[in-house]
Amino acid sequence: MCRFVLAAVANAATHKLPPVFANGSLHWLINPKSFIRWPRAAVISFSVAEGTFTYSRSPSFWASELHQPPLARVSVEHLVEMDNQLFMVRDLRNNPNGSTLEIWKLLDYSSGNWSLSHQTDLSGQVATNLCEPQIVRVIGSVGSCRSVKKIVIATSKRMIDEKFETKVHSYDPRCKVLETILSVTEAHTSRITSTPSSRFGLFEESLAALRKTDREIALSSTLAKATKEILLRLPAKSVIQTKLVCKQWLSLTESPSFIQSYLEHKNMDKRPKVMLVGKGTGQSGFSFAPLNRCLPEDHRHIALLDTKMVCSKPCHGLNLISTEEKDYLYNPCTGFHKVYCNQAQAQAEQHAFAVGNKNVGLGFDLLTCEQFLVEIFYKLKDFESRQYNLTCELWRCKSGGYAQNYLVPPLPVNDMPPAYLEGMLYWMSEPRLGQRYERAIISFDIATNAFGVVPCPPCIAMWNRSCHWHAFVVELEGVLCAVLADPIGNNLDIWKIKHGEWGRAYKVHLEAWPDYSLETNVVVPLAVDPVDGRILLNTGKKLGLYDPVERTIQNLCSLDGAVACSKDQQSAGELNRMGSEIRPLVPMLYEENLACYPRVDKTRWM
């Protein structure tokens, strides 16, 4: 074994052959020319996991050359890894019986069974590029499982003086076509007697660390894995409380991998989850209760709201709650929240999904991995003269500071909340303002801080003053949708965009359901149940599941009933002061998760 190892190391140093990693082991090739007699071993392997050396027996084609001494052989070999398997490349360009390049695959380490995987005839166009260079090395293969694998070959050839031409080729075994990918001329200042080997190699993009941190090592222990499985099954508030148990549990529950695993485990069914938002106590701002833990008509344990608010859909675990005076970034499962103050003014629209003279969207920057608030304020909105004046501010939720405050949307936006999808926010335009008399969708790219315009479906883009149809955008099933509400026909026409083309997704018929009438309500489709395909509808007063096949609605919650059952908690005068536009409870979609931002300590001045 010692002689084999020394011979392999000497061969690697002489021919500049780095070890090849495949199947969890490093491999070195033994050069038969290092021995007077043919060696019984061809490859020395070192197992990274076991820390031991082994060797593989000589291939069959070596046995065919036993009649001649090793020094007289004409073939030259080198090792290469392809698809995590070990291959030996046999260079037979100097073979008088036929110039070829053979690739052999190692089938079994113990028996040394090698199989001829491919043989390339070095003639024609292939001969021009592969026969002239002094060094030819196969460095790997490229291609997906659906396409034919192409063999990548690097060559090196001496030109004049101290200049060398190195090339990289791709060879298609099926078509027998050789294509040059790269050609580089190298110049060496010092005299080199031999042709240098190729400097090229394949790589794959990866975020894998070179070594595990102490934290990662601790979290990979058997005890940590068992603890993780237990904590994944606890409610979010209980997981937060376990941080006080010990440092190991604190480190586990705050690790990004656990937070992501918790989000995926708790929401693996992808079904919409609804939280009822009520008035909070003290500094909590709001109180939350999952709808599935309450009776539909019984919310006595939730304090009723005394201010109007609008809730967003969850964006990477966090929700936006907007009132006229403040915007709140909330994790309703843990109570984590941040407050952003801004004074809005009252406006004419009094439906359940508009608050003040502002329109605020919650998005996520996929580059910096933090939530963003995009706030649009109307300083002037005159539907008679079609004049308007609006401003836009962008807030970073992690730091709490302005990202940019001189942005102006290309078109006026209507009063409906925006939709978030894959780093983009979308609003429906307001055709009653400005110079454009048709609807369009305003987009905002959070990564580039740039607005854009997306055309609507033709039936939604059309508008005139006598038309009272309402339009807005929503996200359903991970796709941007445009919704047209027809109060005359009492139906919602939902269109979705896919691959740049609009197509009708759903038609919601509400003529048989007066509680969801479009003459008196703005009805918003919140989500589609992936199990039965029913659409979750929200009017601000009612919450129900619409069956597109049966055209029926199953009422989940009547928020008007909350007022009646809470008269024993609040006086009638107090309820009257709330106003008809203020809902006592507001439904909100949520994802059970542990998302939060660490507290930023304020600078203390001495």
C-alpha positions in Angstrom: 0.0 0.0 0.0 2.8 2.4 0.9 4.4 1.9 -2.6 1.1 2.6 -4.3 0.6 5.8 -2.3 4.0 7.1 -3.1 3.6 6.3 -6.8 0.2 8.1 -6.8 1.6 11.2 -5.1 4.6 11.3 -7.5 2.3 11.0 -10.5 0.1 13.8 -9.3 3.1 16.1 -8.7 4.8 15.3 -12.0 1.7 15.7 -14.2 0.0 18.3 -12.0 -3.1 16.1 -11.4 -5.2 17.2 -8.4 -7.1 14.5 -6.5 -10.6 13.8 -7.7 -13.5 13.8 -5.2 -16.3 11.3 -5.9 -18.5 9.1 -3.8 -17.2 10.6 -0.5 -13.5 9.8 -1.3 -10.5 11.5 -2.8 -8.8 9.6 -5.6 -5.3 9.5 -7.0 -4.2 7.7 -10.1 -1.2 5.4 -10.1 1.2 5.7 -13.1 2.3 2.2 -14.2 5.5 3.7 -15.5 6.6 4.1 -11.8 7.0 0.3 -11.6 9.2 -2.2 -13.4 6.3 -4.7 -13.4 2.7 -3.9 -13.9 1.1 -2.9 -10.5 -2.1 -4.6 -9.3 -3.6 -1.3 -8.2 -4.7 1.6 -10.4 -6.4 4.1 -8.0 -5.6 5.0 -4.4 -8.7 6.3 -2.5 -9.0 8.1 0.8 -12.4 8.0 2.5 -13.1 11.4 4.1 -15.7 9.9 6.5 -13.6 6.9 7.7 -10.2 8.4 7.3 -8.7 5.3 5.7 -6.9 4.5 2.4 -7.9 1.8 0.0 -7.0 0.9 -3.6 -8.9 -0.3 -6.6 -7.5 -3.0 -8.9 -6.1 -2.3 -12.4 -8.6 -2.0 -15.2 -9.0 -4.7 -17.9 -7.2 -2.7 -20.6 -4.1 -2.7 -18.5 -4.1 -6.5 -18.5 -4.1 -6.3 -22.3 -0.7 -4.5 -22.2 1.0 -7.0 -19.9 3.2 -8.3 -22.7 5.0 -5.0 -22.9 6.9 -3.2 -20.0 5.1 -0.2 -18.4 7.6 2.3 -19.8 6.8 1.2 -23.4 3.0 1.9 -23.2 1.5 4.6 -25.5 -1.7 5.4 -23.5 -1.9 8.1 -20.9 -4.7 8.2 -18.2 -6.2 10.7 -15.8 -9.2 10.6 -13.5 -12.4 12.7 -13.6 -15.6 13.0 -11.7 -18.9 13.1 -13.5 -22.3 12.8 -11.8 -20.5 11.9 -8.5 -19.0 8.8 -10.2 -15.3 8.1 -10.8 -14.1 7.8 -14.4 -10.7 7.1 -16.0 -9.9 8.9 -19.3 -7.6 6.9 -21.5 -5.7 9.1 -24.0 -4.8 7.0 -27.1 -3.9 9.8 -29.5 -0.4 8.2 -30.0 -1.9 4.7 -30.7 -0.7 3.5 -34.1 -3.8 1.3 -34.4 -6.2 4.2 -34.2 -6.4 7.6 -32.4 -9.2 7.6 -29.8 -10.2 9.0 -26.4 -11.8 6.5 -24.1 -13.8 7.2 -20.9 -14.1 4.2 -18.5 -16.4 4.2 -15.4 -15.5 2.4 -12.2 -18.4 0.1 -11.3 -17.0 -1.6 -8.2 -14.2 -0.5 -5.9 -13.4 -3.9 -4.4 -13.3 -5.9 -7.7 -11.9 -3.1 -9.8 -14.5 -3.6 -12.5 -14.3 -0.9 -15.1 -16.8 -0.4 -18.0 -16.2 1.5 -21.2 -18.6 4.4 -21.1 -17.7 6.3 -24.2 -15.1 6.2 -27.0 -14.4 9.3 -29.1 -12.9 8.8 -32.6 -10.3 11.6 -33.0 -10.8 12.2 -36.7 -12.2 15.1 -38.8 -13.0 18.3 -37.0 -12.4 16.6 -33.6 -8.9 15.7 -34.6 -8.0 19.3 -35.4 -8.8 20.5 -31.9 -7.8 17.5 -29.9 -4.8 15.9 -31.6 -2.6 18.9 -31.9 -2.5 20.0 -28.2 0.2 18.4 -26.0 -2.3 18.1 -23.1 -5.9 16.9 -23.3 -7.9 16.6 -20.1 -11.6 15.8 -19.5 -12.7 18.0 -16.6 -16.3 17.0 -16.3 -19.8 17.1 -17.9 -22.6 19.6 -18.1 -26.3 19.3 -18.8 -29.5 18.5 -17.0 -31.1 15.1 -16.5 -33.6 16.0 -19.3 -30.9 16.8 -21.9 -27.9 14.9 -23.2 -24.8 15.3 -21.1 -22.0 17.1 -22.8 -18.4 16.2 -22.0 -16.1 19.2 -21.1 -12.6 18.9 -22.4 -9.6 21.3 -21.7 -6.5 21.4 -23.9 -3.2 23.1 -23.7 -0.7 23.7 -26.7 2.6 25.4 -27.0 2.6 28.1 -29.6 5.8 30.3 -30.0 8.4 31.4 -27.5 6.8 31.2 -24.1 3.1 31.5 -25.2 0.6 28.7 -24.8 -2.9 28.3 -26.1 -5.5 26.8 -23.7 -9.0 26.0 -24.8 -12.2 24.6 -23.3 -14.4 22.5 -25.5 -17.8 20.8 -25.1 -18.3 17.5 -26.8 -21.8 16.0 -27.6 -21.4 12.2 -27.6 -24.7 11.8 -29.5 -24.0 14.2 -32.4 -20.2 13.8 -32.2 -19.8 17.5 -32.4 -17.0 19.4 -30.7 -17.7 23.1 -29.8 -15.1 25.5 -28.5 -16.4 27.4 -25.5 -13.3 29.4 -24.5 -9.8 30.1 -25.9 -7.1 31.9 -23.9 -3.5 32.6 -24.8 -1.1 32.6 -21.9 2.3 34.2 -21.8 5.0 33.2 -19.3 7.9 35.4 -18.4 10.2 32.6 -17.3 11.3 29.8 -19.5 9.1 26.6 -19.3 10.4 23.4 -20.7 7.1 21.5 -20.5 3.6 22.5 -21.5 1.6 23.7 -18.5 -1.5 21.8 -17.6 -5.0 23.4 -18.0 -6.0 25.9 -15.4 -9.7 25.4 -16.0 -12.2 23.7 -13.8 -15.9 23.4 -13.3 -17.8 24.8 -10.3 -21.3 25.0 -9.0 -23.0 27.9 -7.3 -23.7 27.2 -3.6 -24.2 28.9 -0.3 -22.7 26.1 1.7 -20.2 27.2 4.3 -16.6 25.9 4.4 -17.0 24.8 8.0 -19.8 24.6 10.5 -19.9 27.2 13.2 -20.0 26.2 16.9 -23.7 27.1 16.8 -24.4 24.8 13.9 -22.5 22.0 15.5 -24.5 22.4 18.7 -27.8 22.5 16.8 -26.9 19.3 14.9 -26.6 17.1 18.0 -29.2 14.4 18.6 -30.6 16.2 21.7 -31.0 19.5 19.7 -32.8 17.6 16.9 -35.2 16.0 19.3 -35.8 19.4 21.0 -36.5 20.9 17.6 -39.1 18.4 16.7 -40.9 19.1 20.0 -40.8 22.8 19.7 -42.1 22.7 16.1 -45.4 21.4 17.5 -45.9 24.1 20.1 -47.9 27.3 19.6 -45.8 30.3 18.7 -46.2 32.1 22.0 -45.1 28.9 23.8 -42.0 28.7 21.7 -41.1 32.3 22.6 -41.4 31.5 26.3 -39.0 28.5 25.9 -36.2 31.0 25.1 -36.0 31.6 28.9 -35.2 27.9 29.6 -31.5 27.9 28.7 -29.0 29.3 26.2 -29.2 26.3 24.0 -33.0 26.7 23.5 -32.6 30.4 23.0 -30.0 29.7 20.3 -32.2 27.1 18.7 -35.4 29.1 18.5 -33.6 32.2 17.2 -31.7 30.3 14.4 -32.9 31.2 10.9 -33.2 27.5 10.0 -35.6 26.8 12.9 -37.7 29.9 12.1 -38.0 28.8 8.5 -38.8 25.2 9.6 -41.4 26.4 12.0 -43.1 28.5 9.3 -43.1 25.5 6.9 -44.3 23.0 9.5 -47.2 25.2 10.8 -48.4 26.1 7.3 -47.7 23.0 5.3 -51.4 22.5 4.4 -51.4 26.0 2.7 -55.0 26.5 3.9 -56.1 30.1 4.8 -56.0 30.9 8.5 -58.1 33.7 9.8 -57.4 35.8 12.9 -60.0 38.2 14.4 -58.4 41.6 15.4 -59.9 43.5 18.4 -58.8 46.3 20.7 -55.8 45.6 22.8 -54.9 46.7 26.3 -51.9 48.7 27.5 -49.1 48.9 25.0 -50.3 45.8 23.0 -52.4 47.9 20.6 -54.6 45.1 19.4 -55.8 41.7 20.6 -56.0 38.6 18.4 -58.0 35.4 18.4 -57.9 32.7 15.8 -61.3 32.2 14.1 -61.3 28.4 14.5 -61.1 28.8 18.3 -64.2 31.0 18.5 -67.8 30.3 17.9 -68.9 32.3 14.8 -71.3 34.5 16.7 -69.6 34.7 20.1 -66.6 37.0 20.6 -67.3 38.2 24.2 -63.6 37.7 25.2 -62.4 40.2 22.5 -62.5 43.9 23.2 -64.2 45.8 20.3 -62.3 48.3 18.2 -63.0 52.0 18.6 -61.1 53.1 15.5 -61.2 52.1 11.8 -58.4 49.8 10.6 -57.3 47.9 7.5 -55.3 44.6 7.6 -53.0 43.3 5.0 -52.4 39.6 4.1 -49.3 38.0 5.7 -46.0 39.0 4.0 -43.2 36.5 5.1 -44.9 36.0 8.4 -45.8 39.6 9.3 -49.0 41.7 8.8 -49.6 45.4 8.3 -52.4 47.0 10.4 -53.2 50.6 9.3 -55.2 53.2 11.1 -55.6 56.9 10.3 -52.8 57.9 12.7 -50.4 54.9 12.7 -49.2 51.8 10.8 -48.4 48.7 12.7 -46.1 45.8 11.6 -47.5 42.8 13.6 -46.8 39.2 14.2 -50.2 38.3 15.6 -49.0 34.9 16.8 -46.2 36.2 19.1 -47.3 39.8 19.8 -44.2 41.3 18.1 -45.0 44.7 16.6 -43.4 47.9 15.4 -45.2 51.3 15.1 -44.9 53.8 12.3 -46.6 57.2 13.0 -48.2 59.2 10.2 -51.1 61.5 10.4 -53.7 60.8 7.7 -56.8 62.8 6.9 -60.4 61.7 6.5 -61.7 60.9 3.0 -65.0 60.3 1.3 -64.7 56.6 0.7 -66.3 54.8 3.7 -66.0 51.1 2.8 -64.2 48.6 5.0 -60.9 48.6 3.1 -60.0 52.3 3.0 -58.6 54.4 5.9 -58.0 58.1 5.7 -56.3 59.7 2.7 -53.5 57.1 2.5 -52.9 53.8 0.8 -50.2 51.6 2.4 -48.7 48.4 1.1 -46.5 45.9 2.9 -43.8 44.2 0.7 -40.6 42.2 1.1 -37.2 43.0 -0.3 -35.8 39.7 -1.6 -32.3 41.1 -1.7 -32.0 42.4 1.9 -34.6 40.0 3.3 -36.6 42.7 5.2 -40.2 44.1 5.0 -40.9 47.4 3.4 -43.8 49.9 3.8 -44.8 51.9 0.8 -47.1 54.7 1.9 -49.0 56.8 -0.6 -50.8 60.0 0.7 -53.3 62.1 -1.2 -52.9 65.8 -0.5 -55.5 66.7 -3.1 -58.2 64.5 -4.6 -60.9 66.3 -6.7 -63.1 64.1 -8.8 -64.9 67.0 -10.4 -61.8 68.7 -11.8 -59.8 65.4 -12.0 -56.9 67.1 -10.2 -54.9 65.3 -7.6 -51.6 65.6 -5.7 -50.0 62.6 -4.0 -46.7 61.8 -2.3 -45.0 58.4 -1.7 -42.7 57.3 1.2 -40.8 54.1 1.6 -39.9 52.8 5.0 -37.4 50.0 5.9 -39.1 47.9 8.6 -35.9 46.5 10.0 -34.2 49.9 10.7 -37.4 51.9 10.9 -35.9 54.7 8.7 -36.7 56.2 5.4 -35.5 54.4 2.4 -36.7 57.0 -0.1 -39.3 59.8 0.1 -39.3 61.4 -3.3 -41.1 58.7 -5.3 -44.2 59.6 -7.4 -46.4 56.9 -8.9 -47.0 57.3 -12.7 -50.8 57.2 -12.2 -53.2 57.9 -9.3 -54.1 54.8 -7.2 -57.6 54.0 -6.0 -58.6 53.5 -2.4 -58.2 49.7 -2.3 -55.2 48.1 -0.7 -52.4 46.8 -2.9 -51.4 43.2 -3.6 -47.9 41.8 -2.9 -46.3 39.2 -5.0 -42.6 38.1 -5.3 -40.9 41.4 -4.4 -43.5 43.6 -6.2 -46.5 45.6 -5.0 -49.5 46.3 -7.3 -52.3 48.9 -7.1 -55.3 49.5 -9.3 -55.3 53.0 -10.8 -58.0 55.6 -10.2 -59.7 56.5 -13.6 -61.6 59.4 -12.0 -58.4 61.3 -11.6 -55.7 62.5 -13.9 -55.6 62.5 -17.7 -56.1 58.8 -18.3 -59.7 57.7 -18.6 -59.0 54.0 -18.4 -57.8 51.6 -15.7 -54.3 50.2 -15.4 -52.2 48.5 -12.7 -49.4 50.4 -11.0 -46.5 48.2 -10.1 -43.6 48.9 -7.7 -40.3 46.9 -7.6 -39.1 47.0 -4.1 -35.5 46.0 -5.0 -35.0 48.8 -7.5 -37.5 51.4 -6.0 -39.1 51.8 -9.4 -42.7 52.2 -10.5 -44.2 50.7 -13.6 -47.5 50.2 -15.4 -49.1 46.9 -16.2 -52.1 46.8 -18.7 -55.4 45.5 -17.3 -57.7 43.0 -19.1 -59.7 45.0 -21.7 -63.0 44.5 -19.8 -61.5 46.0 -16.7 -59.5 48.8 -18.4 -62.7 50.3 -19.9 -64.3 53.0 -17.7 -66.8 55.9 -18.1 -68.4 58.3 -15.7 -71.8 56.6 -15.7 -70.2 53.2 -14.8 -70.3 52.4 -11.1 -68.3 49.2 -11.4 -65.4 48.9 -8.9 -62.0 47.3 -9.7 -59.0 46.3 -7.6 -56.1 43.8 -7.5 -55.6 40.8 -5.2 -53.2 37.9 -4.9 -54.8 34.5 -5.2 -52.9 31.2 -5.4 -49.6 33.0 -5.8 -50.8 34.9 -8.9 -51.7 38.5 -9.5 -55.4 38.9 -10.1 -57.6 41.8 -11.2 -61.2 41.9 -9.9 -64.1 43.7 -11.5 -67.2 44.1 -9.2 -70.5 44.5 -11.1 -73.2 45.8 -8.8 -75.9 45.4 -11.4 -75.2 41.8 -12.2 -74.0 41.2 -8.6 -70.9 39.2 -9.5 -67.2 39.4 -9.3 -65.2 38.8 -12.5 -61.7 37.6 -11.4 -58.9 37.6 -14.0 -55.3 36.3 -13.4 -52.1 37.0 -15.3 -49.8 34.2 -16.2 -46.8 34.4 -18.5 -47.8 37.9 -19.4 -51.3 37.0 -20.6 -54.6 37.7 -18.8 -57.2 34.9 -18.5 -60.4 34.6 -16.5 -59.9 32.7 -13.3 -63.3 32.8 -11.5 -66.7 34.2 -11.7 -68.3 34.8 -8.3 -72.2 35.0 -8.4 -73.6 36.8 -5.4 -77.2 37.6 -6.6 -78.6 35.0 -4.2 -76.7 36.3 -1.2 -78.0 39.7 0.0 -75.3 39.9 2.8 -72.7 39.9 0.1 -74.5 42.2 -2.3 -72.2 44.5 -4.3 -74.8 47.3 -4.1 -74.1 47.8 -0.4 -70.8 46.1 0.1 -67.2 45.9 -1.3 -66.5 42.2 -1.4 -62.9 41.1 -1.5 -61.7 37.6 -2.3 -59.0 36.9 0.2 -57.8 33.4 -0.7 -58.6 30.1 -2.4 -58.7 27.0 -0.3 -56.2 24.5 -2.0 -58.2 21.5 -0.8 -61.8 22.2 -2.0 -61.2 25.3 -4.2 -63.6 27.5 -2.3 -63.0 31.2 -2.3 -62.8 33.1 1.0 -64.8 36.3 0.7 -64.7 39.3 3.1 -67.1 42.2 3.2 -65.9 43.7 6.4 -69.2 42.6 8.0 -69.3 39.0 6.8 -66.7 36.3 6.2 -67.7 33.3 4.0 -66.5 30.5 1.7 -67.9 30.6 -1.8 -68.2 27.4 -3.8 -67.7 28.2 -7.5 -69.3 24.9 -8.5 -72.5 25.1 -6.3 -72.6 28.9 -6.2 -73.2 28.7 -2.5 -71.6 30.5 0.5 -70.9 29.0 3.9 -70.8 31.9 6.4 -67.8 31.6 8.7 -68.3 34.7 10.8 -70.8 37.6 11.2 -69.0 40.6 12.6 -72.3 42.5 13.0 -73.2 39.9 15.6 -70.3 40.9 17.7 -72.0 44.3 18.4 -75.2 42.6 19.7 -73.4 40.2 21.9 -71.1 42.9 23.4 -73.7 45.4 24.5 -73.3 44.1 28.0 -69.6 45.2 27.8 -70.0 48.6 26.1 -72.7 51.2 26.4 -75.0 52.0 23.5 -73.6 55.5 23.4 -70.1 54.3 23.1 -71.1 52.0 20.2 -72.8 54.9 18.5 -69.7 57.0 18.8 -67.8 54.3 16.9 -69.7 55.2 13.7 -71.1 53.0 11.1 -67.8 52.8 9.2 -65.9 51.3 12.1 -66.1 47.5 12.4 -66.0 46.1 15.9 -63.7 43.3 14.8 -61.7 42.9 11.7 -60.7 39.5 10.1 -57.2 39.1 9.0 -55.3 36.2 7.2 -52.2 35.1 9.0 -49.4 32.6 9.0 -48.3 30.9 12.3 -44.7 31.8 12.6 -41.9 33.3 14.7 -40.9 36.2 12.5 -39.7 39.3 14.2 -36.9 42.0 14.0 -34.4 42.3 16.9 -34.6 45.4 18.9 -32.2 48.1 18.0 -30.7 49.7 21.1 -30.9 53.5 21.0 -27.7 55.5 21.3 -27.1 56.7 24.8 -25.4 60.1 25.3 -23.3 60.6 28.4 
